[in-house]
Amino acid sequence: MIVNNINNVPMEDASKLLKGTHGFYIQWLITKDHGARYAVRRFIVKPGGAMPLHNHKYTEAVIILKGRLRVRTKEGTYELGPGDYFFTAQYEPHAIENVGNEDAEFICVISYEDDMTLKPLE
């Protein structure tokens, strides 16, 4: 068993994950290094922070804990807040932006695949 506290996990600038991303910070809470077949990540998004339209092979489940996020997909654009969640299937295009005046926080669970690359779509 692994027990820890989010305050003990380093916060990384997520702008290196995808060109055009700004104001996104990530903590890798549970990873394959822990023996998991999925990763549990915590994101903090500063007001105005954004991750442009992209896709990836891995599936992704996001649960919003704090703040207001605008999520754009091929089906439409959604404004989501605490308690809302979304799921993206493999290669489903999506973009995320903090449209609120405070930091947004969400938990993101992803599958591990043979290709973990984020592919920019704009």
SEDRENKOL-178596 format. One line per field, with one value per atom (N, C-alpha, C): residue number from 0; atom name; y, x, z. Coordinates in nm, 4 decimals, decimal comma. Layout:
BEGIN
kolza <- c(NUM  ...);
dolo <- c(CA  ...);
v <- c(Y  ...);
u <- c(X  ...);
w <- c(Z  ...);
***
This chain:
BEGIN
kolza <- c(0  0  0  1  1  1  2  2  2  3  3  3  4  4  4  5  5  5  6  6  6  7  7  7  8  8  8  9  9  9  10  10  10  11  11  11  12  12  12  13  13  13  14  14  14  15  15  15  16  16  16  17  17  17  18  18  18  19  19  19  20  20  20  21  21  21  22  22  22  23  23  23  24  24  24  25  25  25  26  26  26  27  27  27  28  28  28  29  29  29  30  30  30  31  31  31  32  32  32  33  33  33  34  34  34  35  35  35  36  36  36  37  37  37  38  38  38  39  39  39  40  40  40  41  41  41  42  42  42  43  43  43  44  44  44  45  45  45  46  46  46  47  47  47  48  48  48  49  49  49  50  50  50  51  51  51  52  52  52  53  53  53  54  54  54  55  55  55  56  56  56  57  57  57  58  58  58  59  59  59  60  60  60  61  61  61  62  62  62  63  63  63  64  64  64  65  65  65  66  66  66  67  67  67  68  68  68  69  69  69  70  70  70  71  71  71  72  72  72  73  73  73  74  74  74  75  75  75  76  76  76  77  77  77  78  78  78  79  79  79  80  80  80  81  81  81  82  82  82  83  83  83  84  84  84  85  85  85  86  86  86  87  87  87  88  88  88  89  89  89  90  90  90  91  91  91  92  92  92  93  93  93  94  94  94  95  95  95  96  96  96  97  97  97  98  98  98  99  99  99  100  100  100  101  101  101  102  102  102  103  103  103  104  104  104  105  105  105  106  106  106  107  107  107  108  108  108  109  109  109  110  110  110  111  111  111  112  112  112  113  113  113  114  114  114  115  115  115  116  116  116  117  117  117  118  118  118  119  119  119  120  120  120  121  121  121);
dolo <- c(N  CA  C  N  CA  C  N  CA  C  N  CA  C  N  CA  C  N  CA  C  N  CA  C  N  CA  C  N  CA  C  N  CA  C  N  CA  C  N  CA  C  N  CA  C  N  CA  C  N  CA  C  N  CA  C  N  CA  C  N  CA  C  N  CA  C  N  CA  C  N  CA  C  N  CA  C  N  CA  C  N  CA  C  N  CA  C  N  CA  C  N  CA  C  N  CA  C  N  CA  C  N  CA  C  N  CA  C  N  CA  C  N  CA  C  N  CA  C  N  CA  C  N  CA  C  N  CA  C  N  CA  C  N  CA  C  N  CA  C  N  CA  C  N  CA  C  N  CA  C  N  CA  C  N  CA  C  N  CA  C  N  CA  C  N  CA  C  N  CA  C  N  CA  C  N  CA  C  N  CA  C  N  CA  C  N  CA  C  N  CA  C  N  CA  C  N  CA  C  N  CA  C  N  CA  C  N  CA  C  N  CA  C  N  CA  C  N  CA  C  N  CA  C  N  CA  C  N  CA  C  N  CA  C  N  CA  C  N  CA  C  N  CA  C  N  CA  C  N  CA  C  N  CA  C  N  CA  C  N  CA  C  N  CA  C  N  CA  C  N  CA  C  N  CA  C  N  CA  C  N  CA  C  N  CA  C  N  CA  C  N  CA  C  N  CA  C  N  CA  C  N  CA  C  N  CA  C  N  CA  C  N  CA  C  N  CA  C  N  CA  C  N  CA  C  N  CA  C  N  CA  C  N  CA  C  N  CA  C  N  CA  C  N  CA  C  N  CA  C  N  CA  C  N  CA  C  N  CA  C  N  CA  C  N  CA  C  N  CA  C  N  CA  C  N  CA  C  N  CA  C  N  CA  C  N  CA  C  N  CA  C  N  CA  C  N  CA  C  N  CA  C  N  CA  C  N  CA  C  N  CA  C  N  CA  C  N  CA  C  N  CA  C  N  CA  C);
v <- c(-0,1186  0,0000  0,1236  0,2234  0,3515  0,4555  0,5286  0,6372  0,7611  0,8713  0,9945  1,1122  1,2315  1,3536  1,4375  1,5015  1,5795  1,6888  1,7354  1,8393  1,7871  1,6542  1,5942  1,5618  1,5864  1,5505  1,6773  1,6744  1,7952  1,8408  1,9704  2,0318  2,0688  2,0240  2,0511  2,1422  2,2248  2,3081  2,2177  2,2130  2,1229  2,1810  2,3023  2,3624  2,2819  2,2030  2,1218  2,0015  1,9697  1,8544  1,8794  2,0040  2,0365  2,1835  2,2102  2,3478  2,4310  2,5520  2,6422  2,6338  2,5351  2,5228  2,6269  2,6930  2,7878  2,7897  2,8133  2,8217  2,6875  2,5759  2,4409  2,3826  2,3268  2,2639  2,1261  2,0285  1,8883  1,8222  1,7349  1,6452  1,5016  1,4164  1,2750  1,2013  1,1697  1,1107  0,9596  0,8895  0,7449  0,7187  0,6376  0,6114  0,4642  0,4292  0,2925  0,2584  0,3597  0,3354  0,2797  0,2982  0,2424  0,1051  0,0588  -0,0693  -0,0579  0,0642  0,0860  0,0736  0,0364  0,0320  0,1595  0,2578  0,3875  0,4916  0,6181  0,7271  0,8137  0,8590  0,9557  1,0839  1,1902  1,3185  1,4272  1,5247  1,6428  1,7624  1,8406  1,9614  2,0847  2,1901  2,3249  2,4101  2,4839  2,5693  2,7129  2,7976  2,9388  3,0074  3,1167  3,1902  3,2263  3,1961  3,2204  3,1107  3,0154  2,9049  2,8201  2,7636  2,6868  2,5783  2,4704  2,3637  2,3538  2,3806  2,3868  2,2500  2,2551  2,1345  2,0303  1,9080  1,7995  1,6659  1,5594  1,4265  1,3362  1,2143  1,1172  0,9791  0,8779  0,7400  0,6985  0,7526  0,7091  0,7677  0,6933  0,7430  0,8282  0,9151  1,0144  1,0442  1,0342  1,0729  1,1898  1,2974  1,4207  1,4544  1,4805  1,5219  1,6594  1,7573  1,8946  1,9154  1,9651  1,9864  2,1325  2,2231  2,3656  2,4471  2,5614  2,6538  2,6258  2,6979  2,6872  2,6582  2,5504  2,5127  2,5116  2,5577  2,5426  2,4284  2,3277  2,2120  2,2088  2,2088  2,2073  2,0702  2,0122  1,8840  1,8965  1,7891  1,7939  1,7983  1,7545  1,7587  1,8964  1,9787  2,1098  2,1642  2,2745  2,3393  2,3361  2,3026  2,2848  2,3702  2,4384  2,5076  2,4225  2,3792  2,2832  2,3398  2,2914  2,3357  2,2210  2,2526  2,1499  2,0422  1,9177  1,8042  1,7538  1,8346  1,7895  1,7028  1,6155  1,5331  1,5062  1,4653  1,4251  1,3135  1,2421  1,1309  1,1501  1,1321  1,1361  0,9977  0,9502  0,8223  0,8403  0,7315  0,7387  0,8323  0,9193  1,0137  1,1120  1,1314  1,2285  1,3695  1,4596  1,5954  1,6710  1,7452  1,8278  1,9368  2,0450  2,1581  2,1989  2,2541  2,2928  2,4326  2,5143  2,6527  2,6889  2,7566  2,8089  2,9429  2,9478  3,0700  3,1447  3,0977  3,1619  3,2605  3,3184  3,4168  3,3581  3,2266  3,1591  3,0368  2,9815  2,8579  2,7504  2,6720  2,5540  2,4328  2,3314  2,2097  2,0903  1,9915  1,8689  1,7485  1,6331  1,5050  1,4415  1,3863  1,3268  1,1868  1,0865  0,9483  0,9073  0,8565  0,8168  0,6717  0,6084  0,4738  0,4855  0,3821  0,3759  0,3000  0,3590  0,2986  0,2931  0,2255  0,2169  0,3512  0,4414  0,5756  0,6766  0,7508  0,8478  0,9912  1,0077  1,1381  1,2210  1,3488  1,4439  1,5022  1,4973  1,5467  1,6778  1,7894  1,9177  1,9144  1,9776  1,9805  2,1224  2,2223  2,3604  2,4368);
u <- c(0,0847  0,0000  0,0883  0,0419  0,1113  0,0204  0,0749  0,0020  0,0890  0,0296  0,1062  0,0107  0,0597  -0,0191  0,0199  -0,0790  -0,0498  0,0544  0,0651  0,1638  0,3072  0,3243  0,4572  0,4977  0,4087  0,4346  0,4729  0,5850  0,6285  0,5261  0,5126  0,4268  0,5162  0,4773  0,5557  0,4778  0,5488  0,4880  0,4493  0,3219  0,2730  0,2874  0,3424  0,3558  0,4504  0,5383  0,6308  0,5619  0,4397  0,3678  0,3110  0,2697  0,2049  0,2301  0,2830  0,3104  0,1824  0,1933  0,0792  0,0089  0,0467  -0,0117  0,0508  -0,0320  0,0194  -0,0728  -0,0126  -0,0899  -0,1381  -0,0839  -0,1194  -0,0058  -0,0386  0,0605  0,0093  0,0997  0,0622  0,1404  0,0714  0,1343  0,0994  0,1982  0,1787  0,1658  0,0430  0,0171  0,0415  -0,0155  0,0025  0,0474  0,1516  0,2049  0,2424  0,2888  0,3352  0,4527  0,5252  0,6344  0,5832  0,4534  0,3899  0,3293  0,3412  0,2833  0,1444  0,0973  -0,0378  -0,0380  -0,1537  -0,1717  -0,2381  -0,2489  -0,3078  -0,2319  -0,2501  -0,1895  -0,3002  -0,2795  -0,3689  -0,2891  -0,3438  -0,2734  -0,3640  -0,3024  -0,3749  -0,3242  -0,4175  -0,3831  -0,4328  -0,3532  -0,3928  -0,3815  -0,4888  -0,4890  -0,5136  -0,4206  -0,4314  -0,5401  -0,5999  -0,6990  -0,6411  -0,7162  -0,6693  -0,5806  -0,5424  -0,4581  -0,5321  -0,4577  -0,5210  -0,4284  -0,4909  -0,4241  -0,4972  -0,4282  -0,4956  -0,5487  -0,6276  -0,6886  -0,5809  -0,6046  -0,5083  -0,5803  -0,5089  -0,5603  -0,4443  -0,4786  -0,3785  -0,4411  -0,3559  -0,4037  -0,4684  -0,4212  -0,4748  -0,6132  -0,6913  -0,8210  -0,7984  -0,8968  -0,8768  -1,0103  -1,0110  -1,1278  -1,0874  -1,1674  -1,1360  -1,2510  -1,2186  -1,3173  -1,2756  -1,3642  -1,3316  -1,3648  -1,2668  -1,2820  -1,3072  -1,2512  -1,2565  -1,2452  -1,3131  -1,2993  -1,3945  -1,3738  -1,4581  -1,3692  -1,3999  -1,3247  -1,4152  -1,3631  -1,4309  -1,3598  -1,4375  -1,3830  -1,4448  -1,3581  -1,4038  -1,3751  -1,4785  -1,4665  -1,5318  -1,5285  -1,5952  -1,7465  -1,7998  -1,9437  -1,9931  -1,9040  -1,9452  -1,8510  -1,8933  -1,8153  -1,8970  -1,8307  -1,8985  -1,8285  -1,9065  -1,8503  -1,8817  -1,7754  -1,7882  -1,7316  -1,7846  -1,7384  -1,7293  -1,7127  -1,6939  -1,8039  -1,7589  -1,8504  -1,8764  -1,8483  -1,8650  -1,7458  -1,7681  -1,6596  -1,6793  -1,5714  -1,5803  -1,4811  -1,5069  -1,4236  -1,3903  -1,2641  -1,2260  -1,1768  -1,2278  -1,1860  -1,0534  -0,9962  -0,8718  -0,8872  -0,7913  -0,7808  -0,8969  -0,9742  -1,0842  -1,0268  -1,0449  -0,9913  -1,0578  -0,9758  -1,0295  -0,9294  -0,9843  -0,9056  -0,9654  -0,8821  -0,9265  -0,8761  -0,9643  -0,9282  -0,9941  -0,9199  -0,9772  -1,0433  -1,1757  -1,2501  -1,2930  -1,2476  -1,2837  -1,1783  -1,2037  -1,1136  -1,0249  -1,0335  -0,9527  -0,8864  -0,7902  -0,7293  -0,8361  -0,8263  -0,9103  -0,8267  -0,8940  -0,8259  -0,9055  -0,8340  -0,9024  -0,8104  -0,8742  -0,8054  -0,8253  -0,7207  -0,7235  -0,6621  -0,7400  -0,6934  -0,6767  -0,5578  -0,5309  -0,4842  -0,5131  -0,4611  -0,3179  -0,2386  -0,1060  -0,1174  -0,0649  -0,0671  0,0750  0,0936  0,2258  0,2709  0,1757  0,2066  0,1396  0,2200  0,1670  0,1810  0,2050  0,2274  0,0991  0,1093  0,0004  0,0214  -0,0818  -0,0703  -0,1469  -0,0777  -0,1465  -0,2341  -0,3512  -0,4453  -0,4751  -0,4085  -0,4243  -0,2959);
w <- c(0,0000  0,0000  0,0000  -0,0690  -0,0734  -0,0096  0,0849  0,1505  0,1410  0,1010  0,0871  0,1006  0,0831  0,0867  -0,0343  -0,0973  -0,2181  -0,1931  -0,0698  -0,0385  -0,0465  -0,0513  -0,0607  -0,2039  -0,3004  -0,4403  -0,5163  -0,5884  -0,6606  -0,7650  -0,7790  -0,8799  -0,9981  -1,1187  -1,2387  -1,3327  -1,4061  -1,5092  -1,6251  -1,6587  -1,7637  -1,9037  -1,9159  -2,0489  -2,1372  -2,0767  -2,1557  -2,2190  -2,1758  -2,2297  -2,3687  -2,3950  -2,5219  -2,5534  -2,6724  -2,7151  -2,7084  -2,6561  -2,6438  -2,5103  -2,4288  -2,2950  -2,2031  -2,1226  -2,0246  -1,9025  -1,7859  -1,6619  -1,6098  -1,6593  -1,6146  -1,5320  -1,4162  -1,3294  -1,2911  -1,2856  -1,2691  -1,1567  -1,0848  -0,9879  -1,0289  -1,0374  -1,0683  -0,9354  -0,8956  -0,7640  -0,7622  -0,8579  -0,8709  -1,0147  -1,0330  -1,1665  -1,1808  -1,2996  -1,3232  -1,2321  -1,1852  -1,0904  -0,9579  -0,9314  -0,8115  -0,8396  -0,9637  -1,0023  -1,0625  -1,0872  -1,1409  -1,2930  -1,3488  -1,4941  -1,5437  -1,4571  -1,4870  -1,4059  -1,4411  -1,3646  -1,3066  -1,1843  -1,1201  -1,1067  -1,1668  -1,1694  -1,1124  -1,0495  -1,0005  -1,0795  -1,1310  -1,2061  -1,1315  -1,1358  -1,0959  -1,2219  -1,2538  -1,3723  -1,3267  -1,3552  -1,3182  -1,4015  -1,3517  -1,4321  -1,5688  -1,6737  -1,8093  -1,8648  -1,7806  -1,8255  -1,9277  -2,0230  -2,1291  -2,1819  -2,2280  -2,3030  -2,4356  -2,5478  -2,6774  -2,7231  -2,8292  -2,8842  -2,9162  -2,8664  -2,8829  -2,8703  -2,8986  -2,8694  -2,8297  -2,7901  -2,7471  -2,7460  -2,7463  -2,7491  -2,6178  -2,5074  -2,3778  -2,3503  -2,2719  -2,2267  -2,1029  -2,0755  -1,9698  -1,9011  -1,7692  -1,6900  -1,6017  -1,6057  -1,5326  -1,4389  -1,3112  -1,2110  -1,1608  -1,1786  -1,1400  -0,9922  -0,9181  -0,7743  -0,7392  -0,8202  -0,7866  -0,9142  -0,9195  -1,0307  -1,1453  -1,2576  -1,3773  -1,4979  -1,5675  -1,6860  -1,8082  -1,9194  -2,0483  -2,1211  -2,1576  -2,2276  -2,3661  -2,4669  -2,6058  -2,6658  -2,7302  -2,7982  -2,9346  -3,0124  -3,1426  -3,1265  -3,0112  -2,9859  -2,9423  -2,8892  -2,8427  -2,7370  -2,6764  -2,5716  -2,4440  -2,3332  -2,2044  -2,0993  -2,0162  -1,9001  -1,7788  -1,7113  -1,6028  -1,4737  -1,3623  -1,2319  -1,1339  -1,0058  -0,9041  -0,9088  -0,9083  -0,9132  -1,0534  -1,1559  -1,2937  -1,3324  -1,4296  -1,4803  -1,6284  -1,6944  -1,8349  -1,8621  -1,9701  -2,0133  -2,1601  -2,1969  -2,3373  -2,3777  -2,4904  -2,5461  -2,6202  -2,6680  -2,7432  -2,8630  -2,8795  -2,9916  -3,0022  -2,8962  -2,8988  -2,8793  -2,9759  -2,9636  -2,8477  -2,7715  -2,6637  -2,6258  -2,5709  -2,5215  -2,3877  -2,2990  -2,1650  -2,1345  -2,0756  -2,0399  -1,9070  -1,8200  -1,6956  -1,7277  -1,7163  -1,7475  -1,6213  -1,5064  -1,3802  -1,3334  -1,2163  -1,1564  -1,0477  -1,0287  -0,9270  -0,9900  -0,9182  -0,9647  -0,9798  -1,0855  -1,1020  -1,0611  -1,0098  -0,9670  -1,0173  -1,0734  -1,1127  -1,0986  -1,0828  -1,0802  -1,2171  -1,2718  -1,4051  -1,3969  -1,4356  -1,4376  -1,5832  -1,6173  -1,7561  -1,7610  -1,8751  -1,9003  -1,9522  -1,9283  -1,9894  -2,1203  -2,2267  -2,3602  -2,4147  -2,5270  -2,5878  -2,6462  -2,6685  -2,7174  -2,6247  -2,5487  -2,4522  -2,5039  -2,6325  -2,6926  -2,7010  -2,6683  -2,6927  -2,8312  -2,9134  -3,0511  -3,0648  -3,0936  -3,1114  -3,2365  -3,2270  -3,3384  -3,3854  -3,3279  -3,3741  -3,3521);
***
